[in-house]
Amino acid sequence: MRKVFLSPGKFVIGKDELYHLGEHIRQFGSNALLLAHKDDSDRVQSILDETCAKYGVKIVNGSFKGECTYNEVKRAKNMCEKQSYDCIIGLGGGKAIDTAKCLADQCNLPMLSVPTIVSTDAPCSSMAVIYDENHRYVENYYTKRSPAVVLIDSQIIANAPERFLVAGIGDAYATYFEAEACMRVNATNYGQGKSTLAAFELAKLCYKTLLENAEMALIACREHVVTPALENVIEANTLLSGIGFESVGLAAAHCFSTILFELGAIKAMHGELVAFGVLIQFILENRSPEQIKATLDFYRKVGLPLCLKDIGIDNNVPDEVWDIASQIACSPTSTMRNMPININTDTIKAVILYADKLADVY
């Protein structure tokens, strides 16, 4: 049996670590291309200037337009063809980081992942999600290698709005439950192999870490201070969840996050949709009332969505939209394939509406 474990080459987290970015660039040379939205790069420009001066490196700002599209990758690739770079840096949220992954893959350069928020587990994975210019999902892009370095400045995360951290907790919370589903069906992971024991144990640890640290981490975020609890949750949101999903697999929760977006949750964050998707997956798995209640209690404590209204979906979804949802779930590439059940449009609608009422019962 072929087993595959995917992980970044190096994972570094700590207060004020961004000041040492130049140290990591020096592993590959002295000239780096930065992909970052102007808002993100502006916030840390003084630190970037300081690390360049300290370590004798150059960071060229290639900007980022805000969406991970093939056109954006092509634009950045044109820059690489006009000038030689030693590495690519993706700084900001998941979209900038994913664009940098694609660019580094196409230019055969090492990639440094520098998240300024931890709202998803994108920073540590080798996979990128491609959208069109209207933020419609196109496909997953699988790079040939994982990020060479993931560098997280925990003070920058502490300074970011709380909602980003909560969304990351929602994305990470699903990791263990989706991993369990994948292990039951012996799923093939994103490395085209089976899960290792190590990857599944990290998925478990992700869940345990969130239960023990999430509430205290959110207090730290509100006060903009770095604490052990905050750094533990940052690690869970990125490293543990990133390895867990990529080296074990995804299941219903992530499939339903896409469906919920199509149903009208266009303003909700990815992790918020995934968190509600966990409740739907629990229904499909016939999970115990105790597990459902424990999850809802956790959601209440950290501020994750409890019902469809919380993610912006009303009760007037047209039938044709439900049909689109069915097509998503029944697609051969859907992560629903890692669930040991067959579903149809009626099943999808029923379980979503059922999940909407769970918080009234528990």
C-alpha positions, 0 to 999 in steps of 0.5 A: 500500500502506498502511503504519502505524508505531505508537509511544508519543509519548515514551519516557524512561528513566533512573536516578531518572526517577520523581522527574520524573513530575510534569514529564510530568503537567504537559504535560496539566494538574495532576490525574492518576488513578493505577492501580497495585496497592497493592504497587507504589504502596506501594513508590514512594509517597515518590517520588510524594509528592516529584514531586507537591510539586516540580511542583505536581501531584496524583496520586489513587490509584484502586488496581488489583485485579490483573487487566485485566478489563472490570469493573475498567475499568468501576470505574475509569471510574466514578471518572473520571465523579465527578471530572475528571482531566487524564491517566491513569497506569498504574504497575506491571506489564502488567496495570495498564498495560493497564487504564490504556490502556483507561480512558484510551481510554474517557475520551478522556484521555492515558495515561502508562505507568510500568512498575516491571518489564519482563517484557513489551512492554506498556508501549509498545503501544496494545493491551491484553489483556483477561482474565476474573476467572479469568485466562482470555484474553478478547480484545485491546482496541485503543485509539485512540492509543498511550501519550502518555509511557512513563517508566521508572526504571531503578533501580526495574527494577534493584531488581525480581526478576531473573525479571521481566527474564528473562521480558521478555527471552523476550518480546523475543527472539521479536520479530525471528523473528515479525517475519520470519514476518510480513514473509514473508507480508506480514502486516497489523499491529495498525495495520491496515496493513503494516510500515514498513522502520523497524519491521522494523529495530527488530525486528532491533535488538531481537534484536541488543541482547539478544544483546549485553547480556542477560548483563551486564544480569542481573548488574546486576539481581542487584546492583541497579545501573544499567548501560548494558547493563541500560538497553539491555535495558530498551529492548529489552524495552519500546520495540524489542519493543513497536514490533516486535510492534505495527508488524510483527506476531506469529506462531507463538511468541505463539500457542503461548504461549496454547496452553502456558498451556492445557496446564498452564503456569499458573504460567509468565510470559508471556515464558517461554511465548513463549520456548518458543514460539520453539523451536516456531516454529523447528520449523514453519519448519525452521530450521537446527540452528545457529539452534536451538543458538544460541537454546538456548545463549542460553536457558541463559545467561539462564535461559529455559525449555528444555523443557516441565518448565521451564514446569510441563507434564507428560506427562499432558495429556488428549486433550480439552486438546489439542483445545482447543489445536487450536481456539486455533491454528486460530482465524481471529484466531490469530497462527498466520495469519501462518505460511505453513502449515496445522496441525491437532491432530496437528501441534500436539501433535507440534511441542510434544513435538518442541520438548521434546526439543531441549535434549537434542540441542543 
